[in-house]
Amino acid sequence: MKIKRLEILGFKSFQDKVSLEFNQAITSIVGPNGCGKSNVVDAIRWVMGEQSAKNLRGKAMEDIIFNGTEYRKPLGMAEVSLVFSTEDGRVPAKYLNFTEIQVTRRLYRDGESDYLINKIPCRLLDVAELFMDTGIGARAYSIIEQGKIGMILHAKPEERRFLIEEAAGVTKFKARKVVALKKIESTRQNLLRIGDIVTEIK
Ligand code: ATP
């Protein structure tokens, strides 16, 4: 999956809708200090499901909504869409028939939030699954910000293993294993309850 386009509206310093095209092999974003370069990276991280306001350089998640300037009123909602091309075929089977995949996240000031894939409402889990093992996701190795290399070098072996597993493509299977183990446990509990009821009836 390759990033094609990023659409930002009401996210941090982007009060009006901005669309950034990523057509070339390398896209550079340049500008004076404080113009919003890092906010672009924050927008990418956020739409891919980042849950920590701190990782987006804020105190609360609401801080990502445009909070106004001397001349503009604060906005009530932030929306970011990230569009991927599926040309390389490295997408989950259910998206193979699409030429692009659009992931959208919205947040309203009252805390309500939405995730959408190709404009259809979905769960955060669906967004996470879409990115699993692609190396893209909110915490994956595709975003190397200032200090990240040092952090990886100094990380504990278990923390570093997460990146290696993502690159090796086993993250998805580990996540599925957790879900399967939970189902097994809940089935075991149900069987115990049924056993109790059978004993009572006897
Ligand atoms: P530098 O080159 O210094 O790292 P930068 O270009 O990466 O700067 P950013 O950190 O992306 O700049 O943007 C900082 C700007 O974003 C500040 O002017 C800040 O006021 C603005 N900003 C952050 N959050 C909001 C918000 N919720 N509403 C409006 N503006 C915001």
Residues whose N, C-alpha, C, O or C-beta is under 5 A from the ligand:
A	BS01	ATP	K12 S13 P32 N33 G34 C35 G36 K37 S38 N39 D63 I64 I65 F66 N67 G68
